[in-house]
Every structure is written in C-alpha cells, then in structure tokens.
Amino acid sequence: MARGTVLRVRRATPLVLAIVVLAGCGSSGSSGQRLTRDEYAKRADAICSKYKQKSNALSRPSDLPGLAKIADQVLPLLRSARGELRALRPPQAEQATAAAWLNEFDRLIGDIKKIRDAAQKSDSAAVQAAAAPALQDNQHSNDLASQLGMTVCSKA
C-alpha cells in the first residue's frame, strides 16, 4: 500500500472509533415511561462512556485489511447501540430530535459498511470517498446529541 494511503487509512480509523463511541449512547428503557431531559442525557452519556472504553480497546489499523477488520468489529456494536437507543424513551418534547438522532445510526451503519467493503477490496479511493459522508453523518449525529443535552455522546 502506498505511504499516502496508509496515512489516509490512519485518519479514517479515528472516524471508525468515534462512531463506536457515538454508538454507545443509549440505555435500556424505563418501563415504558418517558425520561426527563436530564435523565435521558445522563443515561446516554453513561453508556457512551462504556462504549468509549470498548472502542479504545480496538487496535488501530495500519492498512486497509486492518481497517476492514475494525469495521467488522464496529458494526455489531452500532447495531446493539441502536437497539438500546430505540428502547430509551426520551421526553415528549425531545422525541423528534431523538428520532432524527436514531436515524443517523442507520446512516452510520451504511457508511461503515461502505468503508469496510472498500477496505476489503483494497480500494483506498473508495475508502476515502466513503469517509467523507461518514464524517458528515457523524458530525450531524454529534450535533443532535448536543441538542439533546448530552456531553459525552456529542463529542464522538
């Protein structure tokens, strides 16, 4: 792999890890009752901290096959987090923002799949092309988390 490609892959790795941290933002529901804004944010941030630890344990790839492997480790984490988030009941006033935030998980999962698939094919141009929308989706997700009052989840 060319030296420039290795550097670009290393830059893409924090994106993958950041998405893992973001994905951790969620908690199990509370008997169908809606949470207050502070409770919702607090529970989400606690889970983000847990997933940050998990993401920190992942290795940093130095090549495209390594990036594909990390993406394969990230995808189940994203799916699990999405499930936990859907069980969490935000306050009624925050429902639309929370729903938009949850929709970002589907986009991020799609983004990571594209990055993984391109990395598996050793296609550095496609990895770079997939990273651009992933960064935008991740930023949008962070913005929504911030609007929901989260501090840990909004810094992924």
Sequence and secondary structure as in RCSB ss.txt:
>XXXX:A:sequence
MARGTVLRVRRATPLVLAIVVLAGCGSSGSSGQRLTRDEYAKRADAICSKYKQKSNALSRPSDLPGLAKIADQVL
PLLRSARGELRALRPPQAEQATAAAWLNEFDRLIGDIKKIRDAAQKSDSAAVQAAAAPALQDNQHSNDLASQLGM
TVCSKA
>XXXX:A:secstr
  HHHHHHHHHHHHHHHHHHHHHT      TT    HHHHHHHHHHHHHHHHHHHHTS   SSHHHHHHHHHHHH
HHHHHHHHHHHHS   GGGHHHHHHHHHHHHHHHHHHHHHHHHHHTT HHHHHHHHHHHHHHHHHHHHHHHHTT 
SSGGG 
